């Protein structure tokens, strides 16, 4: 008896004809089917309408199909647009999602490239679409806007780390410098010191490694991180469902804290978080006086990981000196006072000990390496804000809030790199890397939205209503954020 193995079909079986519906070949639980059922992409047409001509030229590819093609690449980690075209040719689910029949031609990969690099170059299209997806999550009550968690991850630039030139780069002061200068001069006048003259237009020059392949990337040298040319994806997520609410890309040599205040304010304005935002959780790289001041001034419960301050070898750490607010001085371990001396241009008050007293102190050899045997302690004029944030972190509420950071943002980055190709840049240049980071976040958000709606739909389909539906929603709300 001859048995045909259907896994190794004969020539006749290969060419046999069947009448079949392409829709029936897509599994009911397939991601693209869930996307098709729960997401209306018509908003894309309005977002891109200004970049198309309605009267001139040949008919363009439907922008919804264009973005759906791009999303397929990010959903399934297909890095190459040429490969994406080939995968759509043979994948039934991809064809069905795009509305293509078995015999319909697949749009050429060059169409995607041209639209990205020409039509949408220098626009906010990708940011606008990302914002629309966040709005969709908000409509489905998947974003609470109560606790926002921010961190950054490195994306390897599409550049050889050994191909670079050394260039002198002019660095301009950060945006908040005028606010800091005003506070510095007020503090100096309060202590009887003359204010500093305006530092408008002052710049500094530093020598950096600049990639000859991707000059907009930055050479990253961080402890525990790979060395080379990278970009940083600064990402913010909402704690309720891990929905990504903000994405911003900078060169890899930019400090995490540089863009934080600007990005958190954008989210408050764009998504209306001003009335809901209770707390933020951040890594230790964001522990700066400016971030502490700005967030606390916005009445936000700020939780930032603690980082031990660097201490010169052979000196006592600053934590052994106690600040006396009433007398505006520091008290050393031997009980001697370090009095206020001046406030420098960086915003730090300098407190200095009496040299003659220090010379006779038995702790002098382990306290300072200064030739004058005098110890100086610096305290930022916004130090009280940092101290409040440290108290927040050590409180019960702070510890509860900070637990969410590792459970949410780290997992979000891991998924982006392992499943959606964010480990390495697909393109070169900051704008294109920003596009990649936004599209990756869009893909991650859409997956969470449709899977939540599918689970909720199953409950309703099974007639689980009333108390049980309320219990389901309450569980997904995750309860109160901060204890009274």
N, C-alpha and C positions, 0 to 999 in steps of 0.2 A: 504493500500500500504506500503510495507516494503522498507525502504531506508537504505542502508548500509553506515555507517560513515567511510570514508576511513582513518580517523585519528585513528580509532580503528578497524583495519582490522580483518577479520575472519581468521580462520586457513587456509582455501583454498587460500585466497588472500596472506597470508604470504609465502606460498610455491609455488606460481605460478612462471613460468619461462618466462623470456623475453630476447630477443636478443638485447643487448645494447652495445654501445661503451663506454669504460671508459673515453675516451677523451671528449665525448659529455656531460658527467655529470659534468665537471668542468666549472664553469661560466667564461665567456670571460674576466670579470674584476677581476677575482680572483688574489690575490697577486702572488701565485705560478705560474700561467699562464704567468703573466707579467715577472716574473723572468726567466722562461723558454724561453720566446721569445727574451729577450734582453741581457741575460748574458751567455757567453760561459765559462763554468767551466773547460775547458780542461787544463788551466794553473795549476790546482791543481796537475794533474798527474806528471808534470815535477818538481814541488816543493817537492813532497814527494818521488820521485823515489829513491833517495839515501838511504831511510829507508826501502826499500823492496828488497827482493832477487828475481831475475828473474829466477833462476835455482833451488833453493832448497825449500823444504817445499810444503805444500798444497797451492792451489790458494787462494789468499787473497780476501777479499771483495773489490770491486772497490772503490778506495779512493774518487772518485767523489760522489758515493752513500753515503759513510760514512760521508763526510762533508755536503752533502745535508740533511742527517738525523739530524745532529747536528744543522744545520741552521733552520730546521723546529722547533726544540725545542726553539730556541731563537726568531724566528719570532712570535711564538704564546705563549710565556711565559710558556712553559712546562718545569718545573724544573727537574723532575726525568727522568732518561734515561729509567727506567723500564716503567714508564707511557708513555714515548714517543713511545716505541715499541707498547704498547697497542693501542695508538691513531692511529698509522699508520695502524694497522690491520683493523680498522673499518672506516678510513677516505679515501674516494675515491680520493680527491684532493692530499692527501699526497702520496698515492700509484702511482698516475699518475705522479707526480713530480719526484718520484724516479725510474720511469720506471718499476713498478711492476704491474702485472695483478691481477685480483681478486683472483686467486688461488695460486699466487706466495707466498712463505713463506717470512715473514719479518725478516731481520737480527736481531739476538738476541741483547738485550741491553748490554750484557757483551762484545760484540765485540767493541762497542763504548768505553766502560770503558778501555778495554785492550789497544786499540790503543792510547788513551789519556795518560794513566799512564805508558805504557811500550814503545811502538814504538816511540811516539813523545815526550817523557819525555826528558827534557834538550835540546830540539832543538828550532829553530826559526820558525817552520812551521806556527804557528798561526800568528806571526808577518808578515811573508812573504805573507801570503794570505791577511791579512789586507792591506798591502802595494799595492798588486795587485788591490784590489778593489778601493783604492784611485787613482791609476793610471788610472783605468777605468773611474772614474769620471772626471779626468783631460782630458782624450781623448774626452769626450763629453762636454768639456768646462763648466763643473759644478764647477770647482775650479779655482778661480782667483789668489790665492796666494798673494793677496794684503793686506788684513787685517786678521790677525789670532787672535783668542780670546781664552784665556786659563783660566781654573779654575779647582777646584777639588771638588769632592763630596765623602761623606763617604759611605762605604759599610759595613754593619754589618757582622762581622766575625761569622763563624759557631762555636761559642764558648760561654760558660757560663761566664758572667762577674764576677761571684763570685768565680770562680775556677782559682786561680792564685798563684804564688809565688813571693816574693820580691827578685830580683836578682840585683847584681851590674854589670852594663853593661859598657864596655869600649867604649868610643866614640872617633873616630879619627877626625882630623881636616878636613874641607871641602876641595875640590880639588883646589879651587882658593887661598888657604892660602899662597902659595909661591908667587903668584902675589901680594897679599896684603902685605906680609912681605917686599917685595922689595920696594913697594910704601911707606910703613911706614918709612923704613930706609932712603930713599931718602928725605922724608919730615923732618926727624929729623936732617939729615946733613944740609939741607937747613936752619934750624933754629939754627945751631951750637950745636946740641946735638949728643952724641955718638950713633951709630947704635946699635940695639939690636943684641945679638948673635943669630945664627940660632936656630930655634925651631923645627928642624927636629926630628920626632919620638915622639914628645910630644902628650900625650893623656890625656883624662879626664875620670873620673869614676862617674857614676850616678846610683842611685837606681831606678829601674823601676818595674812596675807590669808586669809579664810575664805569659801569659795564659798557663795553663797546657794542654789545648785541642788543641790550635793552637798557638804555641810559636812565629810564624813569624808575627802574627798580632800585633797591637800596641794599648795600652790603651789610648783612646782619652778623653781629658778633655778640651773642648772649650766652651766659652760662647755662649749660645743659641743653643748648639748642644747636642745630647744625650751622655751619659757617658757610656763607655764600651769598648770592644775590637772591633776595626774596621780596615779596609783598606781604603786607599784613591785612588780614580781613578782620576789621573791628565789628563785632556782631553783638546785637542786643536781642534777648528773647524774653517773652512774657512767661511767668512761672506756671500759669494755669495749664496750658497744653504744649508748652515749649514752642509756641509760634514765634518765628523770627520777626521782630518788628523794625529792625534797622540793620543795614549793611553798609560799610564804608571802607574803601581800600586806600591804604597809604603805602609808600615805600617801606621796605623792611627795616630801615635804620631810623624810623620815627618812633618816638616814645609812645606807649599806649595811651598815656594821659592827655596827649596833645589835642585830640579832637573830641574828647568825651563830652565836655560841657555843651559844645555846639550841637552834637548829635542828640543828646538827651533833650535839649530844648526843641529841636526839630520834631521829635516824636510827640512831645507835649502839644505843640502847635498843630501838627498834621493829624493826629489821631485823638485829640481831646483828652489826653491823659492828665491834664492839669487838675481836674476835680477828682480823679481816682488814685493817682500815684501816691502810695504810702511809703515805699522803701525801694532802695536799690542795693544790689550786692555786687561787689567788685573785687578783682584780684589785687594783690599788694602793689602792682605796678601803677595803680591809680591813686595811691596814697600821696597826694600833693596838697599843700595848703589851699590852693585855688579851687580844686575839685571839692574838698571838704567844705569850704566856705560857700560856694555856689549852691551845692545841693542842700546844705542845711538852711541857707537863706530861702530856699524854695519850700521849706518845711517838709523835707524828705528825710525819712529815717535811713541814714547812710551807714552801710556796713562794708568795711574794707578790710581785707586780710592784713594782719600785722607783719611788718618786716623789720628786723633788727637793724638799727642805724649803723653804718660803717664806722668803725673806730680805728684810729691809727694805732699801730703796734706800739705797745709800751705805755699806753694811756688808759686812764679809767673811763669806761663808757659814760655817756651823758646820763643814763638812767640812775646812776648813783648820786646825782646832784638833784636836790629838791628845789622846785621853784616856789618862792614866797610871793604870792600875788599882792599882798598888802604892802610889802616893802619893796616890791619890784626888784627882786634880787634872787640869786641862787645860793643855796647853802650846800657846802661841800661835805663829804663824809666826816671831816674833822670838825665840822661846826663853824667853819669860817665862811664869810660872805663874799660873793662875787657880785660887784655892783655894776649897774648899767654904765656903759662907756659911750656907745654910739649906735646908730642904725645905718647899716650900709645900703648900697644901691640895690642889692639883691633882696632886700626886705627883711633882713635878719638883724635883730638887736644883739649886740655883743656885750656880754657880761664878763668882767675881768677881775681876777683875784689880786690881792696885794702881794707884790713880788717878795718883799721882805718877810712877810708872814709865811709864804710858801717855802722859802729857802730853809726855814727851820722845821718844816713839817716832815714827820717820818714817812708820810705817804708820797712825798714829792717824786721819788724815783719811779714810782709806778703810776703817777698821776699825769705827768706831762713830760714831753721831750723838748720843751722850749728852752732855748739858751738862757732866757731871762728867768727861768723857773716860775713863770707866771702861767696860770691856766685861764683859757678863754672858752666860754660856753656861748653858743649861738641859739637864739630863739626867734622863730619867724613871727612877724607881726600878726599873722593869722593862725598862730599855734593853738589857740584855744579851740578853734574849729577842729583841728586834728585830734586834740585830746578828747573832744566830745565824740568823734567818730570811733576812737579807740574804746571809749566807754560803751558805745553802742555795740561794738563787736563782742565785748566781754559779757554783755547782758544776756539774759535768757532769750529775749526776742532776737537779739543779734545772732546768737548761736543757731536758733531755729531758722532764721532767714538764710544764714550762710550755708546751711545744709543743702539748700536748693541749688546753689551755684554748681557744685560738682555733679549733682544729679541731672542738671539740665544743659548748661552751656557746653560742658565737656562732651556730653553725649551728642549734642548737635554738631559739634565740630567733627567728631569721630564718624558720624554718618555721612557728613559732607565729603570727607576725604575717602572713606572706604567704599561708599556706594555711588557717589556722584562726581568723582574725579577732581575734587578741589585740592588734592595734594600738590598738584603741579599746574602751572598756568598753561592754558590752551593757546593763548595768544601772547603778544608782546605789547607793552605799553600799559599805563595806568588805567586809561579809559576802557580798554578791552578787558583788563583783569577785573575792573569794577563790574562790567557786564557779566562776566563769568560768575562772580560772587553773587550778584543779584539773581541770575537765572538759577543758580544752585539753590539759593534760599527760596525762590518761588517754587521749585520742584519739591523741596522738603515741606514747605507749608501746605501745598496742595495735597500731598500724600496724607498729611495729618488731618486736614479738613475732611476729605472724602471718606477716609476710614472711620472717623468719628461719626459722620452723618450716616454711613452705612450701618454701623452698630446701633445707632439710635433708631434708624429706620426698621431694623430687625425687631427691636422692642415693640415699636408701634404696630408692625405687621402681625406680631404675635398677640396683639391686644393687651399688652402689658401697660396699663395706663394707671391714672390716679396716683396712689401712693408709691408704686414701684417706679414710675417714670420720674416722679419728684426725687425719689431716692437716688436714681441714676444720675440725674442732673446735679444733685447735691454732692454726690461722690466726685463728679468731674470738676465741681467748683473748688474742691479741696478745703473747704471750710474757712474760718477766719484766719487772717494773715498774722496780725499782731495781737498778743494778749493785752488785756487792759492793764 
